[in-house]
Amino acid sequence: MTSQIPTAITTGDGVRIAYRFDGDESKPVLLLSNSIGTDLHMWDGQVSVLTDHFRLLRYDARGHGASDVPQGAYSLDRLGRDVVELLDALGLQRVHVLGLSLGGIVAQWLGIHVPERVDRLVLSNTAAYLGPANQWDRPIAELLQAPDMQVTAEGFLRSWFPARMLEGEDEVVEGFRRTLLATQREGVAGSWAAVRDYDLRRTAALIPNPTLVIAGEHDTVTSAAHGKELAATVPGARFTVLPTVHMANVEAESEFVGAVTAFLTEQP
């Protein structure tokens, strides 16, 4: 396996987007798109298995990790175009896409707007709509007025992981906590604005790519009902439920990677 340290592109609006490759250049490329409040390391535990089959392309969404943190509200259109510009800069015409949470929303956008750049889609712990929109205004305002990310970080962790992982000092959870605390509030608030303003309940029906939707049975952020609704909207989509909360890739790593790999490598 080959790997490289994160490098970056600069988007048309002047934002630096950090990315890295892992795996053999001869294998199909799988793009991984992250949840709000995380960086490309949210997939670290899955890299060794996924690189048996794919060359992984991971990136830090704007506002996160080693990418720039522009001020103000972000839009789903801008987050999606960040990915298109990344693919263009790297000379990648067509890739598999796996997105979780906000990453799954971005993946839906790609399937709707640039399906020719996507081979197969995996939409994990995500939804076509997370309204009503006004429910996001107060969390955004409170976060921007808060002295730090402490309260927001603990709220994310309680929504992402089961109680058994939050008790004690689970090193994986601690890694996510460190990332959250190091994330700039403006990046989370800007991304929440994108979630506030999007609605793909009708346009997700335009996705032509083979699609797998994964939901968490105990997910309170993007519920299994959200996943079922999304799978019913995307033509021909498959749907599977794992016994997890929100971070299905971490909590049920073996089952998650197995489902993803089986779907992406299945012969037509």
C-alpha angles and dihedrals in degrees: 000000000000125000140172138205116260116283129175150227127208117232127222090264092053101259120141112229115195120213143164139197127222127185142025116333090221094065126086113273119248115194115209119204121194143225122254111275095028137089133213090287090075085088097048094109092055099044098089094054098038092051088062085074108017146036101238123221111193126178141179110241115231109282093031142085116338093344123101121272109222117193124247135027120335122212130218088236090058093045090051093048089051087064094046091051090049091053091046093051091050094046093242113149100179133013141165111253128211116181130175124201107327086005088059090052090052089048090054089052090053092051091050100043107026106020090153088068092054129073104181130354130216113191110191129188092343142116142215090233136013103186168183090083096216092064088076098054097077096047090048093050094045093049093051090050095046120103092233145342096274100107094038091048093054090047091053093049093051089052095045105046139038120253093255090063093046094053115088121355108313104182093214091054090045089055091054090047092053091050092049093049091050093049116101114244092229090062094054093043092049090050092047087056090057089052091047093054103041129093120172098163092118103026095052084075087071094065107114098179123104102265138195118195117201121193134183116237091216099033112135095180100056104007129213086253089059089052093048091050091050093049090050090052100048107075112251095354120161120225131206132173122210124198093250146107117235106307096062092163090063104033097046099021098158095047092043096050091043092054093045095046094045091051097045095045098042112123114242 
